[in-house]
Amino acid sequence: MVSVAVTIRTARVDELESLEALQRRASLANPGDREAILAHPEAIVIPLNQLTDGQVFVAESDGSLLGFSAVLDREDGQTELDGLFVEPSLWRAGVGRLLVERAKSYGHDHAAVWLHVVGNPHAEGFYEACGFVTYGSQQTEFGPGLLMRAAVGPRGGGAT
Ligand SMILES: CC(C)(COP(=O)(O)OP(=O)(O)OC[C@H]1O[C@@H](n2cnc3c(N)ncnc32)[C@H](O)[C@@H]1OP(=O)(O)O)[C@@H](O)C(=O)NCCC(=O)NCCS
């Protein structure tokens, strides 16, 4: 659990660079992703419209950014977790779960039933702990991805 007070709020446009730097640090801390990120640094980009559209949520404590999640509206009416990154020094402290909960509540507010994610296999246990189930797989630019989804209803209840 997080031992300091954490606020989850919508990201500001002027935080774009800080969030991309955080994403870079978090991605490089994954041994399985490090090489690909170093070879393709341009892969780390947060589309400006995600910020202007209010689809990026940050975890903040005492003025410091601890992590962020980014959500997309899918054409099928469901929502997709497009990005989730936590400052490596704070992993396993509950910040990622708070950011997933905020992404789920975005989906709930937008009349979605599911929050989907193409999960990096190394994060499978994390996503399962946050209520996601795997229903397939998909090849991504950086290797195999797990197609996972979680219900966005109150406490993730309802759909299976
Ligand atoms: C994946 C990531 C977002 C997790 O964030 P976090 O703040 O460490 O996660 P939390 O502390 O909220 O963990 C929530 C639960 O998942 C579990 N968990 C966290 N990371 C895990 C992992 N790698 N494997 C298995 N379980 C994990 C925690 O133990 C916790 O379970 P519990 O509440 O039952 O004890 C973070 O490690 C990260 O930023 N990684 C690099 C970027 C990345 O891989 N993003 C996902 C790409 S699909």
The ligand as an ORCA input file, in Angstrom:
! r2SCAN-3c Opt
* xyz 0 1
  C       3.264     -2.606    -14.243
  C       3.300     -1.423    -13.277
  C       2.442     -0.293    -13.832
  C       2.759     -1.872    -11.909
  O       2.663     -0.734    -11.078
  P       2.825     -0.847     -9.494
  O       2.567      0.485     -8.902
  O       4.118     -1.487     -9.180
  O       1.646     -1.868     -9.146
  P       0.874     -2.018     -7.731
  O       1.852     -1.806     -6.630
  O      -0.335     -1.158     -7.736
  O       0.446     -3.546     -7.773
  C      -0.901     -3.991     -7.746
  C      -0.879     -5.484     -7.546
  O      -0.167     -6.105     -8.624
  C       0.931     -6.869     -8.112
  N       2.052     -6.697     -9.022
  C       2.681     -5.552     -9.327
  N       3.638     -5.769    -10.242
  C       3.609     -7.092    -10.497
  C       4.353     -7.935    -11.358
  N       5.340     -7.462    -12.135
  N       4.060     -9.253    -11.360
  C       3.077     -9.761    -10.595
  N       2.322     -9.010     -9.759
  C       2.594     -7.691     -9.714
  C       1.226     -6.264     -6.750
  O       1.836     -7.198     -5.913
  C      -0.159     -5.891     -6.281
  O      -0.837     -7.041     -5.797
  P      -1.563     -7.044     -4.355
  O      -2.324     -5.747     -4.256
  O      -2.409     -8.258     -4.406
  O      -0.444     -7.087     -3.403
  C       4.766     -0.925    -13.057
  O       5.554     -2.032    -12.678
  C       5.376     -0.272    -14.290
  O       5.256      0.943    -14.495
  N       6.089     -1.071    -15.119
  C       6.755     -0.551    -16.332
  C       5.767     -0.165    -17.386
  C       4.839     -1.302    -17.752
  O       5.268     -2.431    -17.902
  N       3.556     -0.977    -17.899
  C       2.552     -1.945    -18.303
  C       2.689     -2.185    -19.759
  S       1.383     -3.244    -20.411
*
